[in-house]
Amino acid sequence: LKKYTSNKKLIKQFFEQDKMWKGLSLYFSISKNSANDARWSILDRLQEIAADNLRGQCTPGHSCKQGAQALLEKMAYPLSL
């Protein structure tokens, strides 16, 4: 952080993020570590999550826009395209 002291925007962002994490921890008991763990769990299962969304939302009777369906297909089956 010291080498970026001339960049006031970066310093302000750092302190704003710190305040946000403290608030999340205080009000919702969410730590940086648990948020990071959740992020990696989602990323590890992204293909399965996208495939599940395709099966559940992109079926007759459910609204699924063409662009959303195409993106979900790319995420669910990246090697088949």
C-alpha positions as CSV (number, residue, x, y, z in Angstrom):
1,L,0.0,0.0,0.0
2,K,2.9,2.4,0.8
3,K,4.1,2.4,-2.8
4,Y,0.7,3.5,-4.0
5,T,0.3,6.4,-1.6
6,S,0.1,8.8,-4.6
7,N,-3.0,7.0,-5.7
8,K,-5.7,8.4,-3.4
9,K,-8.5,6.4,-5.1
10,L,-6.8,3.1,-4.4
11,I,-6.2,4.0,-0.8
12,K,-9.8,5.1,-0.4
13,Q,-11.0,1.8,-1.9
14,F,-8.8,-0.2,0.4
15,F,-10.4,1.5,3.5
16,E,-13.9,1.2,2.1
17,Q,-13.4,-2.5,1.5
18,D,-12.1,-2.9,5.1
19,K,-15.2,-1.2,6.4
20,M,-17.5,-3.4,4.4
21,W,-15.8,-6.6,5.6
22,K,-16.1,-5.4,9.2
23,G,-19.8,-4.7,8.7
24,L,-20.4,-8.1,7.1
25,S,-18.6,-9.8,10.0
26,L,-20.4,-7.8,12.6
27,Y,-24.0,-7.9,11.2
28,F,-24.0,-11.2,9.3
29,S,-21.1,-13.2,10.8
30,I,-19.5,-13.5,7.4
31,S,-15.7,-13.5,7.4
32,K,-13.4,-13.0,4.4
33,N,-12.3,-16.6,4.7
34,S,-15.9,-17.9,4.6
35,A,-16.7,-15.7,1.6
36,N,-13.6,-16.9,-0.2
37,D,-14.5,-20.5,0.6
38,A,-18.0,-19.9,-0.8
39,R,-16.5,-18.3,-4.0
40,W,-14.3,-21.3,-4.6
41,S,-17.1,-23.8,-4.0
42,I,-19.2,-22.0,-6.6
43,L,-16.4,-21.8,-9.1
44,D,-15.5,-25.5,-8.6
45,R,-19.2,-26.4,-9.3
46,L,-19.9,-23.8,-11.9
47,Q,-20.5,-26.4,-14.7
48,E,-22.9,-28.4,-12.6
49,I,-24.7,-25.2,-11.5
50,A,-25.1,-24.0,-15.1
51,A,-26.4,-27.5,-16.2
52,D,-28.9,-27.5,-13.4
53,N,-30.1,-24.0,-14.4
54,L,-30.6,-25.2,-17.9
55,R,-32.6,-28.2,-16.8
56,G,-34.7,-26.2,-14.5
57,Q,-35.2,-22.8,-16.1
58,C,-34.8,-23.4,-19.9
59,T,-37.7,-25.8,-20.2
60,P,-41.2,-25.3,-21.5
61,G,-43.3,-23.2,-19.2
62,H,-40.3,-21.3,-17.8
63,S,-38.9,-18.0,-19.0
64,C,-35.4,-18.4,-20.4
65,K,-34.1,-15.9,-22.9
66,Q,-32.2,-17.1,-25.8
67,G,-29.0,-15.3,-24.8
68,A,-29.2,-16.6,-21.2
69,Q,-29.7,-20.2,-22.6
70,A,-26.7,-19.8,-24.9
71,L,-24.5,-18.6,-22.1
72,L,-25.7,-21.4,-19.7
73,E,-25.0,-24.0,-22.5
74,K,-21.4,-22.6,-22.9
75,M,-20.9,-22.8,-19.2
76,A,-22.4,-26.2,-18.7
77,Y,-20.9,-27.9,-21.7
78,P,-17.8,-25.9,-22.7
79,L,-16.1,-28.7,-24.6
80,S,-19.1,-29.7,-26.8
81,L,-19.3,-26.3,-28.6
